[in-house]
Amino acid sequence: MKALDIQGLTKTYKGGVQALKGVDLTVQEGDFFALLGPNGAGKSTTIGIISSLVNQTSGSVSVFGYDLTTQKEQAKACIGLVPQEFNFNQFETVLQIVLNQAGYYGVPRSVAKERAKKYLAQLDLWEKRDARARELSGGMKRRLMIARALMHEPKLLILDEPTAGVDIEIRRSMWGFLEEINRQGITIILTTHYLEEAEMLCRNIAIINKGTIVENTSMKSLLSKLNVETFVLDIKMPESGVESADLLAGFEHRLIDDHTLEVDVEKTEGLNPVFTQLSEKGVQVMSMRNKSNRLEELFVRLVESAKQAG
């Protein structure tokens, strides 16, 4: 089933600014979907329309088969939104915030209390349930926004920059939680500036630029377009040391520190010449991995291509 079906969506603001120019987008039930684009590309407008915060100019949007114009209440009940800005009462306690949210959707109090404990515990906030929101760190507030959005157990969760300003350890913990609820059947749409995040989490992706979808495909298919792959090698230098420029001939490479080397390898080439050259210079390769965030190169390329075409 289609969790989200957008056809011919346009939005023109007062003054004639056209934010969306005929967006077509489909997200299947159970997907973990990335919606990416530079600032001002139309991401926020699209999310605003889906969540009924912004009125469309033309086109149609349906959520799990409910038309957003004619069946707005049913469609809204299917959606949980985690906006970019903190929009809760900073003077309420964590528990009050999530229980009040459940009340807005008619969730019985006894059920709401059970869900509050469940989601706050899973997001490491249960011990903070009696703390006022203003006392929380930025990372805790982000997690509170997610818990609040889940209180009516929506079928579609939309996250707008959910890990902005959050340190990497907390970010990875949140990734694990989101992956788990996606496995349990919740469809997730994610916007993020951390392209590594999209690459790690999402199976399908759409890139929007200047109000138009410029790419809509699977993450695997998109990444296959890369001609160059970056490998991160954990190395052990010889006691005599080797200058970075002398490490490898014929390969773009960057010595990050004495133990970490990044090497760009074209898909038509193998890694054997890299290993051979390093071995000849007395450099041991202890381990190797693909570098994440390969998506960034593609993202920049696609946006630049769209600019030239426009």
N, C-alpha and C positions, 0 to 999 in steps of 0.2 A: 504493500500500500504506500501511496505517496504521503509522507509526513507534511511536506510543503510543496505546493505547486503554484508557481508565479508565472503569469502569462502577460506579455505586453505591458509591463508596469512602467508608468511614467509619473514623474513628479516635477511640477514647475512651481517655484515659489513666487511670491509677490516680487515684482520687479523684473520678472522674466527669466530668472535663473533656473535652468533646467538641470535638476539634480539627477534624475533618472530618465533614460532615453529608450524605453522599450526593453526592459529587463525580462528575460525568460530564465527561469531557474526551477529545477526540481530536486528535492531531497527525499530519498527513500526512507521508509520507516527503519529504524535501527542503525542508521548511518552515523558516522562521526565526520562532520562536514566542515571544511574551512572556507570562510568568505574573506578574502584578502584584497587589499587595495591601498594605494597611498592616501594620505589625508585629503579629504575633499572629493574622493572618488565616487561616493554614493553608498558606502557601507552603512553608515549611521542612519541615513534616510531609509534604506531598505529595511533595516531592523526596526526602525520606528514605525514603519507602515505595517510590518508583520505583527508587531505587538500593540497595534491600534493607538500609538502615541502620535502618529502623523497620518494625515489623510492623503490618499493617493489622488493623482489627477485623472488617470485612466488606467485600464488594465484590471486584471483579476488576481486575487490571492486566496488560496484555500489551504486550510490546516486540517489534516486528517479528514478531508472531504467536506469540511465546513467552510462555506464561503464567508470571507471576512466582512463583506458588506451586508449580506442578508442574514447571516447566522453568526453575528459577532460574538455573542455571549458563549456559544458552544465552542467557537474557535479559540477565544481567549482562555477558556478553561483548560485547553490542551497545552497551553504555553506557560513556561516558567522563564522569566527574564532576569538576567544578571547584568544590570547596566554598568557602564564604565564609571559613573559617578556614584559616590555614597549618597543614598537618598532615603536613609532611615532617620528616625528621631534619635539624636545622639544622647539624649537624656534618659531614654528607656533602657531597660536591661536587655541583655542578649535574649533571655527567655521570653520576655514580653514581646520583643520584635517578631520572633518567629511564630509565637502563638497568635498574635494579632493578625499576621498574614494569613494564617490558616482560617481565622474567623472571617476574613474577607471573602473566602471561597466556600463558606458554609461547612467547614470541616468540624465535626463534633469535638467538644473540648477534650474529652477523654482520648479520642484518637489523635488529636493535635499534640497532646502531652507525650504520647508514645512516639510520635514522629519527631518531635522536638528532641527527645533524648537520643533517638536513633541517629539523626543527622548531625546534631551537635557533637555527639561522641565520635562519629566517623570523621568529622572535620576538626577534631581535637579542640572543641570549644565547650564541652560539657562542664568542665571545671570553672569556666568563666560565665556560666549561665546567669549568675546574679550580678555580674559586673555591668556597669553602664557602658553603652557603646563607645562613648567618648574616651573611655579608659583603655580601649583596645589598640593594639598596634595596627599598622596598615594591612599587614598580612592577615591578621585576625578579622579585620573588617571585611576583607575580600571573601574570606571563608564564610563569614556570617551572611553575606549577600547570597552565596550559593545555597546555604541551608535554608534561608528564607524562601528562595525561589522554588525549593523542592517540597515545601510544606503541603501543597495541595496535590502532590505527586503528578506533575504534568507529564505528558507523553513526549513533549518537545522542550528541550532546555536550550535557551539562546544565551550565549556568554559573550559579552562585548569587552574585550581586553581584560579577562578575569585575573591575570597575574601581573598586571602593570604595577611596577614599583615594588614587587615582592622578590625577596632574595631567592637564590637558586634552590636552596634546600627546601623551602616552603613550596616553591613552584613545582618541584618534582613530586612532592607529597600530594599536591592538588591534582597533578596529572594522574597519579595512581588512583585517586578517588574518582575522577571523571571517567577513566577507563573502566573502572569497576561498574559504575552505574550505567555506562553504555553497554557493557556486557549483559547487564540485567534487563536491557530492552529500551532504555531511554534514548531517543534520538537527540543528538547534540549538534548545534551549529555554533561555530567558534570564530570570532574575529580576534586577531592578535597581531602585534608588531613583532613578536618573537617568532621568526619564521622557523626556527628549530622546533618550536612548540607545535606548529602546524604539521611539520614533517613527522614528528614523533607520534602525534595523536590521531591525525585525520586520514581517512581512507579516500576521500574525494575532496575536490577543491574547485572553487570558482574564484577567478580574479576579476575584479571590477575596476575600471578606470574611466573617469569622466562620464559616469552614468551608464556605461556600457559593459557588458560581460565580454572580456577579451580572451578568457580561457575557462573551460568547464570540463573537467576530466577527472580521472582517478589520479591519486598522488603517485602511484607506481608508474603510470603512463607518462605523467608530466616529468618525473625525474629521469625517465629513460631518454629524454631528449638531451640530456647533458652529454656533451662530447668528452668532457674531462671529469675525472673523479679525483677527489682529494683524499689522501690517506694520511693518517697520523701514526707515526712510528715512535715507539718508546725505545730510545737507544742508550747505549753505553759507549762513551767516547774513549779512545785510547788515552793513556796518561800524557802522551805528547800533545794531544789536542789536535783539532783540525779546524781551519777557518771555514766559515759557512760557505763562502764562494767556491771553495775547493771540494766540497763534499760530493756534489753530483754534477756531471756534465750532461747536458741535453734534457734536463728536467727542471721545470720551475719548482723551487723549494724554498722553505723558510725555516730557519733554526729558531724555534720559539724560546728554548733554553737549552742547557747542556744535555737534557734528557729527552727533549721532544722535537721531532722533525716533521714538518708537513711537506708532502710531495704531491704535485699535480701530475696525474698520469692519464694520457689519452686512452680512450677505450680500445683503440687498435693496438695498443702496446700492453705488454705484461709488466709485472713487477720484478721479474728476474734481473733485468739490467740494473735496477736500483739496488737490489740486494748484492749483486756482484761488485758494483762500484764501492759500496759501503764496506764490504768485507775486505776489499783490496786496501782500503785506508784504515783498517783496523777497527772499524765501527761495528759494534754488535747490535743487532735488532732484537730487542727483548720481547716486544709484542707489537701488534698492528691492528688498526681499526679504521673503518670508514669515518670520515668527518661528517657530523651532522650539519644541518643548516645549508646543505647544497641548494635548497629551495631558493635561497636569497639570490643566487646568480640568475636563476630562471625568472624570478619575480622582476628583477631589474630589467632583464632583457625583454620580457613581455610588455612591461609598462612603456619602455622606450620605443618598442615597435609600434605600440598603439599611438604614442605621441606623434611619431613620424607619419603614420597612416592618417591621423587626424589633421 
